[in-house]
Amino acid sequence: MLECLSCGNKFDAREIERMFFAMEQQLKSTFTSQGQQKDLQYFLYLVQTGSYNKLQQYLKRDWHQKSLEDRSDEEDVTGKIVVITGANAGIGKVIALQMAKRSATVVMACRNLVKAEAVINEIKQTVLNPTLILVKLDLGDLESVRNCAKEIRDKVDHINILINNAGYYGVSNDLQRTKDGFEMNLGTNHLGHVLLTHLLMDLVKKGAPSRIVVVGSLAHENAILNVDDINMEIDTRLGFGNTRPYNNSKLCNMLFAKTLAKRLEGENVNTYTLCPGLVNTDLFAGMPRWQRLAGFSLIMASLGCEPEQSAETILYCALSTKCSQESGRAYRFGRPWKEADENLKDELAEKVWEVSEKLVGITGSPPQKPPSNK
Ligand SMILES: NC(=O)c1ccc[n+]([C@@H]2O[C@H](COP(=O)([O-])OP(=O)(O)OC[C@H]3O[C@@H](n4cnc5c(N)ncnc54)[C@H](OP(=O)(O)O)[C@@H]3O)[C@@H](O)[C@H]2O)c1
């Protein structure tokens, strides 16, 4: 039960969630064509994540429960090694600062080294003698991913927490491809991370008990994924607002975390995936001007939250003792996200895993275990 500090009313978080669900069902029965349904779903996605953000600000004792500085229920990460992709901006930058404040050794895997150096300087102004290691990583280039893994291996001999955070939100009118020919969202958000995780897996196992956190998104609910054409070679439809490739990549992120958990059973390495909420970062900078003017900026301004708020769920997954015995589950607003767990189907997850391994040229990553029949 949540209590509003201004009006004193009590709110049941689950009731609010049920309310959203009922509203969604009502609207879906009104808008019946497939096109309308997709547009509606995208709109509801923005409103829903945003509304939670705002609610959480009003209800001070919200479902995040704690501030970034509150370390109760957290495992101590002093001297532990934390690798964060995309640590030079947005949510990743906040995580890097928070981990440095907690005296972890932070490996910042970044594409833009100039921006990363500036972030390092910022962190140094807040934290006394932080241990920060900067490595170059372009997830859209498998060669760079391999070099990055090698650089990390040269610098550390184990990893306690791997946070696959970096993300690209490409919504241009044409399909963009990475150097290796992958659709850009898929290649950057999912495939690059699949290879990086594979190449670092023995270090993560050495750091056990360890955690792998994969940043997903509520956008996964809007995915239209054809697993036989995951790289969009045949079906090149971009969907509403050209968001299909991004939505698909986020679904792949979340399915990856799920399958990874199964493959790592008994290894003392747990995996987590999450949605950070609708967050005011540079992620949407590539959006066409018309889309931003036609409402997105308004939605972001009225409903979006700051990276500091969104970072809580990542910190929860990476550090909380509450979920230290959980693996392969999804989280939102600093708590388990049951609906996503139910949406992420095992069979699809296995297929995406297989296809992804083939695309990045690895097989049997880590360790080879028969998929369960669940
Ligand atoms: N913002 C939201 O509302 C929202 C909602 C749901 C999920 N998410 C997820 O949250 C994560 C963080 O996003 P954010 O909002 O913090 O966005 P952001 O401020 O744009 O940060 C994205 C980070 O990813 C890095 N990146 C992008 N492409 C890369 C590549 N090819 N190789 C290596 N790094 C690359 C960026 O580096 P550069 O500086 O070099 O571009 C940047 O450090 C993403 O996975 C995103 O999908 C965000």
The ligand as an SDF file (V2000), in Angstrom:
LIG
                    3D

 48 52  0  0  0  0  0  0  0  0999 V2000
   15.5710    6.6050  -22.1130 N   0  0  0  0  0  0  0  0  0  0  0  0
   14.4990    5.8220  -22.0250 C   0  0  0  0  0  0  0  0  0  0  0  0
   13.3410    6.2910  -21.9130 O   0  0  0  0  0  0  0  0  0  0  0  0
   14.6550    4.3360  -22.0470 C   0  0  0  0  0  0  0  0  0  0  0  0
   13.4970    3.5590  -21.9070 C   0  0  0  0  0  0  0  0  0  0  0  0
   13.6350    2.1700  -21.9260 C   0  0  0  0  0  0  0  0  0  0  0  0
   14.8790    1.6000  -22.0540 C   0  0  0  0  0  0  0  0  0  0  0  0
   15.9990    2.4120  -22.2060 N   0  0  0  0  0  0  0  0  0  0  0  0
   17.3030    1.7370  -22.3590 C   0  0  0  0  0  0  0  0  0  0  0  0
   18.2290    2.2730  -21.4290 O   0  0  0  0  0  0  0  0  0  0  0  0
   19.5620    2.1060  -21.9290 C   0  0  0  0  0  0  0  0  0  0  0  0
   20.3540    3.3910  -21.7620 C   0  0  0  0  0  0  0  0  0  0  0  0
   19.7780    4.3740  -22.5940 O   0  0  0  0  0  0  0  0  0  0  0  0
   19.7890    5.9300  -22.2220 P   0  0  0  0  0  0  0  0  0  0  0  0
   18.3720    6.3500  -22.1120 O   0  0  0  0  0  0  0  0  0  0  0  0
   20.7260    6.2050  -21.1140 O   0  0  0  0  0  0  0  0  0  0  0  0
   20.3200    6.5370  -23.5930 O   0  0  0  0  0  0  0  0  0  0  0  0
   21.5640    7.4920  -23.9410 P   0  0  0  0  0  0  0  0  0  0  0  0
   21.6430    8.6290  -22.9980 O   0  0  0  0  0  0  0  0  0  0  0  0
   21.4210    7.7770  -25.3950 O   0  0  0  0  0  0  0  0  0  0  0  0
   22.8080    6.5350  -23.6930 O   0  0  0  0  0  0  0  0  0  0  0  0
   23.0370    5.4630  -24.5450 C   0  0  0  0  0  0  0  0  0  0  0  0
   24.4460    4.9660  -24.3310 C   0  0  0  0  0  0  0  0  0  0  0  0
   24.6550    3.8810  -25.2380 O   0  0  0  0  0  0  0  0  0  0  0  0
   25.8200    4.1440  -25.9820 C   0  0  0  0  0  0  0  0  0  0  0  0
   25.8300    3.5630  -27.3130 N   0  0  0  0  0  0  0  0  0  0  0  0
   24.9620    3.7860  -28.3260 C   0  0  0  0  0  0  0  0  0  0  0  0
   25.3600    3.1180  -29.4110 N   0  0  0  0  0  0  0  0  0  0  0  0
   26.5100    2.4690  -29.0780 C   0  0  0  0  0  0  0  0  0  0  0  0
   27.4020    1.6280  -29.7560 C   0  0  0  0  0  0  0  0  0  0  0  0
   27.2430    1.3320  -31.0540 N   0  0  0  0  0  0  0  0  0  0  0  0
   28.4570    1.1210  -29.0960 N   0  0  0  0  0  0  0  0  0  0  0  0
   28.6690    1.4240  -27.7910 C   0  0  0  0  0  0  0  0  0  0  0  0
   27.8720    2.2410  -27.0940 N   0  0  0  0  0  0  0  0  0  0  0  0
   26.8020    2.7580  -27.7300 C   0  0  0  0  0  0  0  0  0  0  0  0
   25.8720    5.6600  -26.0780 C   0  0  0  0  0  0  0  0  0  0  0  0
   27.1850    6.0490  -26.4410 O   0  0  0  0  0  0  0  0  0  0  0  0
   27.5010    7.3480  -27.3620 P   0  0  0  0  0  0  0  0  0  0  0  0
   27.6180    8.4770  -26.4090 O   0  0  0  0  0  0  0  0  0  0  0  0
   28.7550    6.9950  -28.0480 O   0  0  0  0  0  0  0  0  0  0  0  0
   26.3300    7.4870  -28.3090 O   0  0  0  0  0  0  0  0  0  0  0  0
   25.4820    6.0300  -24.6660 C   0  0  0  0  0  0  0  0  0  0  0  0
   26.5770    5.9020  -23.8100 O   0  0  0  0  0  0  0  0  0  0  0  0
   19.4030    1.6490  -23.3940 C   0  0  0  0  0  0  0  0  0  0  0  0
   19.6100    0.2640  -23.4650 O   0  0  0  0  0  0  0  0  0  0  0  0
   17.9510    1.9790  -23.7130 C   0  0  0  0  0  0  0  0  0  0  0  0
   17.4280    1.1330  -24.7170 O   0  0  0  0  0  0  0  0  0  0  0  0
   15.9040    3.7420  -22.1750 C   0  0  0  0  0  0  0  0  0  0  0  0
  1  2  1  0
  2  3  2  0
  2  4  1  0
  4  5  1  0
  4 48  2  0
  5  6  2  0
  6  7  1  0
  7  8  2  0
  8  9  1  0
  8 48  1  0
  9 10  1  0
  9 46  1  0
 10 11  1  0
 11 12  1  0
 11 44  1  0
 12 13  1  0
 13 14  1  0
 14 15  2  0
 14 16  1  0
 14 17  1  0
 17 18  1  0
 18 19  2  0
 18 20  1  0
 18 21  1  0
 21 22  1  0
 22 23  1  0
 23 24  1  0
 23 42  1  0
 24 25  1  0
 25 26  1  0
 25 36  1  0
 26 27  1  0
 26 35  1  0
 27 28  2  0
 28 29  1  0
 29 30  1  0
 29 35  2  0
 30 31  1  0
 30 32  2  0
 32 33  1  0
 33 34  2  0
 34 35  1  0
 36 37  1  0
 36 42  1  0
 37 38  1  0
 38 39  2  0
 38 40  1  0
 38 41  1  0
 42 43  1  0
 44 45  1  0
 44 46  1  0
 46 47  1  0
M  CHG  2   8   1  16  -1
M  END
$$$$
